[in-house]
Amino acid sequence: MFEIEDEDEHSEKEKAPIWLISFGDVTALLLAFFVMLFSMSHVQSEKWDAIVSLVSLSLEPSPKTEPAPVSERNIATVSLLRALSPEYLSQILSENLSRDQTLAKAQVNLLDDRVVISLPSDSVFLPGNALIAAEAEQALFRLAGVFSQFGNQIIIVGHTDPLPVSNKSYQSNWELSLARALSVADYLKESGYPGELTVFGMANGQYRYLNPNLSEERRYELARRVDIVIYPDAGGQP
């Protein structure tokens, strides 16, 4: 005999809510929509290959290689020397000049943010000339070696006394002061100083700033000089 289930047992089973049927329909429609979009899209093979190659390179360790020149002529590596403080330079230069018999009369002054080395023309040059005296050549050679140890900006300024120039090779004190500054700069370069040098000629334009309480002879002696001005800024190396 067949057993007939009681209708009460079917009524006790929980039926699915109506909204779940609508949610299933919407999900099916969205899935069909995305499948349609994917079937209509076209992946560019070039970009896909590039992406694949990048991913493969990132996963594989690349061997270390030395940089190779990209052209036949390459710019050489330049090591710049750092600029030193004026206080430190003043101390070092004073010690070096004090041990030199020729430049013992040279003065090293610390003025605000720069160091000024005043080379007396009577000790460095021939009288009334821009030619460097033989006894001053070794002194300037050693001075170039000291300058090569730092990268500060250096300016060379020539000065004269107010008296008219006596050497007929120079038309004015301006030419003599510039020629003396150039002679010092050229000799420093010939002695091995690798940096850039800026040169000026001031003639007797700064004479009025000398101490008026000094004798006229002493003021004239101080006026005949070449100043090597060392700034705290870098720029002394090419």
Phi, psi and omega per residue, in radians:
M1 nan 2.482 3.111
F2 -1.423 2.479 3.100
E3 -1.665 2.217 3.139
I4 -1.717 2.127 -3.134
E5 -1.171 2.545 3.136
D6 -1.290 2.394 3.113
E7 -1.107 -0.415 3.138
D8 -1.190 -0.538 3.131
E9 -1.180 -0.677 3.102
H10 -1.162 -0.630 -3.113
S11 -1.221 -0.415 -3.139
E12 -1.354 -0.373 3.110
K13 -1.190 2.411 -3.091
E14 -1.372 2.258 3.115
K15 -1.574 2.590 3.126
A16 -1.175 2.481 3.112
P17 -1.205 2.729 -3.065
I18 -1.174 -0.644 -3.087
W19 -1.113 -0.466 3.140
L20 -1.154 -0.564 3.089
I21 -1.155 -0.747 3.112
S22 -1.132 -0.694 3.125
F23 -1.100 -0.682 3.100
G24 -1.140 -0.679 3.109
D25 -1.115 -0.766 -3.134
V26 -1.102 -0.741 3.126
T27 -1.087 -0.717 3.113
A28 -1.118 -0.708 3.118
L29 -1.127 -0.740 3.121
L30 -1.103 -0.732 3.120
L31 -1.072 -0.737 3.106
A32 -1.126 -0.615 -3.128
F33 -1.166 -0.793 -3.137
F34 -1.183 -0.613 3.072
V35 -1.113 -0.664 3.120
M36 -1.166 -0.736 3.119
L37 -1.101 -0.739 -3.135
F38 -1.131 -0.664 -3.138
S39 -1.206 -0.455 -3.135
M40 -1.527 -0.301 -3.099
S41 -1.398 2.769 -3.131
H42 -2.332 2.053 3.132
V43 -1.461 2.183 3.129
Q44 -1.227 2.123 -3.064
S45 -1.127 -0.588 -3.121
E46 -1.113 -0.830 -3.134
K47 -1.154 -0.657 -3.132
W48 -1.127 -0.725 3.103
D49 -1.120 -0.655 3.119
A50 -1.136 -0.739 3.123
I51 -1.101 -0.749 -3.138
V52 -1.100 -0.718 -3.125
S53 -1.181 -0.675 3.104
L54 -1.126 -0.741 3.131
V55 -1.120 -0.705 -3.137
S56 -1.182 -0.648 3.106
L57 -1.175 -0.661 3.141
S58 -1.186 -0.496 3.140
L59 -1.432 -0.450 -3.127
E60 -1.689 2.241 3.111
P61 -1.149 2.270 -3.116
S62 -1.538 2.390 3.129
P63 -1.200 2.560 3.131
K64 -1.349 2.250 -3.135
T65 -2.175 2.589 3.092
E66 -1.357 2.454 3.116
P67 -1.098 2.353 -3.126
A68 -1.876 2.591 3.118
P69 -1.132 2.497 -3.125
V70 -1.644 -0.140 3.100
S71 -2.601 2.979 -3.124
E72 -1.187 -0.575 3.141
R73 -2.025 2.140 -3.134
N74 -2.121 2.636 3.112
I75 -1.280 2.267 -3.131
A76 -1.259 2.623 3.100
T77 -1.244 2.311 -3.111
V78 -1.996 2.204 3.095
S79 -1.722 1.990 -3.112
L80 -1.557 2.367 3.059
L81 -1.451 2.512 -3.115
R82 -1.388 2.668 3.099
A83 -1.378 2.415 -3.135
L84 -1.731 2.796 -3.106
S85 -1.234 2.557 3.131
P86 -1.037 -0.627 -3.134
E87 -1.079 -0.796 -3.137
Y88 -1.168 -0.737 3.129
L89 -1.104 -0.692 3.135
S90 -1.048 -0.733 3.139
Q91 -1.173 -0.801 -3.118
I92 -1.115 -0.793 -3.098
L93 -1.185 -0.660 3.112
S94 -1.083 -0.726 3.132
E95 -1.143 -0.709 -3.126
N96 -1.208 -0.736 -3.112
L97 -1.243 -0.557 -3.130
S98 -1.154 -0.442 -3.139
R99 -1.537 -0.047 -3.116
D100 -1.788 2.158 -3.099
Q101 -1.171 -0.660 -3.097
T102 -1.222 -0.720 -3.075
L103 -1.779 0.366 3.134
A104 -1.117 -0.474 3.128
K105 -1.452 -0.132 3.122
A106 -1.175 2.504 -3.117
Q107 -1.886 2.390 3.067
V108 -1.984 2.000 -3.089
N109 -2.071 2.373 3.055
L110 -1.724 1.896 -3.081
L111 -2.003 1.843 3.102
D112 0.915 -1.814 -3.027
D113 -1.850 0.306 -3.091
R114 -2.577 2.823 3.095
V115 -1.951 2.334 -3.131
V116 -2.091 2.096 3.035
I117 -1.770 2.016 -3.122
S118 -1.732 1.895 3.114
L119 -1.594 2.104 3.141
P120 -1.192 2.240 -3.109
S121 -1.105 -0.549 -3.126
D122 -1.132 -0.416 3.136
S123 -1.663 -0.359 -3.030
V124 -1.771 -0.644 -3.018
F125 -1.999 2.810 2.970
L126 -1.214 2.621 -3.059
P127 -0.972 2.243 3.097
G128 1.104 0.398 -3.041
N129 -2.395 2.938 3.090
A130 -1.850 0.124 3.104
L131 -1.405 2.323 -3.113
I132 -1.316 2.318 3.131
A133 -1.184 2.643 -3.074
A134 -1.072 -0.668 -3.117
E135 -1.232 -0.279 -3.132
A136 -1.625 -0.188 -3.075
E137 -1.139 -0.816 3.132
Q138 -1.125 -0.618 3.121
A139 -1.126 -0.767 3.114
L140 -1.202 -0.566 3.084
F141 -1.087 -0.787 3.112
R142 -1.174 -0.598 3.114
L143 -1.150 -0.646 3.087
A144 -1.111 -0.637 3.085
G145 -1.120 -0.642 3.096
V146 -1.195 -0.753 -3.133
F147 -1.116 -0.479 -3.106
S148 -1.265 -0.145 -3.090
Q149 -1.539 -0.113 3.136
F150 -2.441 2.889 -3.043
G151 -1.960 0.467 -3.139
N152 -1.261 2.697 3.077
Q153 -1.268 2.346 -3.094
I154 -2.171 2.314 3.077
I155 -2.184 2.365 -3.132
I156 -1.963 2.203 -3.062
V157 -2.191 2.214 3.100
G158 -1.676 2.498 -3.132
H159 -2.328 2.705 3.065
T160 -2.364 2.983 3.023
D161 -1.481 2.994 -3.084
P162 -1.273 -0.180 -3.104
L163 -1.160 2.536 3.103
P164 -1.054 2.574 -3.120
V165 -1.151 2.416 -3.084
S166 -1.709 -0.338 -3.125
N167 -1.506 2.170 -3.104
K168 -1.224 -0.192 3.118
S169 -1.253 -0.270 -3.124
Y170 -2.157 2.252 -3.069
Q171 -1.356 -0.402 -3.098
S172 -2.707 2.966 3.065
N173 -1.127 -0.456 3.100
W174 -1.100 -0.797 -3.135
E175 -1.157 -0.695 -3.141
L176 -1.142 -0.758 -3.129
S177 -1.144 -0.698 3.115
L178 -1.196 -0.696 3.140
A179 -1.115 -0.666 3.124
R180 -1.199 -0.713 3.090
A181 -1.113 -0.687 3.108
L182 -1.160 -0.657 3.134
S183 -1.102 -0.742 3.106
V184 -1.134 -0.774 -3.140
A185 -1.095 -0.780 -3.137
D186 -1.105 -0.697 -3.117
Y187 -1.231 -0.625 3.070
L188 -1.110 -0.690 3.111
K189 -1.181 -0.726 3.117
E190 -1.144 -0.464 -3.125
S191 -1.445 -0.016 3.045
G192 1.924 0.079 3.103
Y193 -1.218 2.138 -3.014
P194 -1.556 -0.131 -3.014
G195 -1.488 3.113 3.100
E196 -1.570 2.480 -3.130
L197 -2.196 2.344 3.068
T198 -1.843 2.358 -2.997
V199 -2.141 2.390 3.078
F200 -2.359 2.693 3.001
G201 -2.119 2.133 -3.061
M202 -1.899 -0.086 -3.074
A203 0.919 -2.258 3.124
N204 -1.833 0.442 -3.081
G205 -1.141 -0.393 -3.132
Q206 -1.808 0.147 -3.069
Y207 -1.101 -0.629 -3.078
R208 -1.166 -0.279 -3.127
Y209 -1.517 -0.095 3.090
L210 -1.241 2.709 -3.081
N211 -1.013 2.028 -3.111
P212 -1.227 -0.262 3.139
N213 -1.363 -0.219 3.096
L214 -1.352 2.789 3.085
S215 -1.190 2.740 -3.119
E216 -1.098 -0.648 3.105
E217 -1.089 -0.733 3.136
R218 -1.199 -0.645 3.118
R219 -1.165 -0.685 3.095
Y220 -1.122 -0.684 3.132
E221 -1.122 -0.733 3.115
L222 -1.216 -0.505 -3.119
A223 -1.221 -0.545 -3.134
R224 -1.469 1.632 -3.042
R225 -2.748 2.927 2.971
V226 -2.194 2.098 -3.134
D227 -1.636 2.250 2.994
I228 -1.819 1.884 -3.044
V229 -1.741 2.137 -3.103
I230 -1.961 2.064 -3.098
Y231 -1.662 2.758 3.139
P232 -1.308 -0.193 -3.127
D233 -1.359 2.575 3.051
A234 -1.309 2.680 -3.141
G235 2.635 0.111 -3.117
G236 -1.449 -0.179 -3.119
Q237 -1.870 2.529 -3.111
P238 -1.234 nan nan
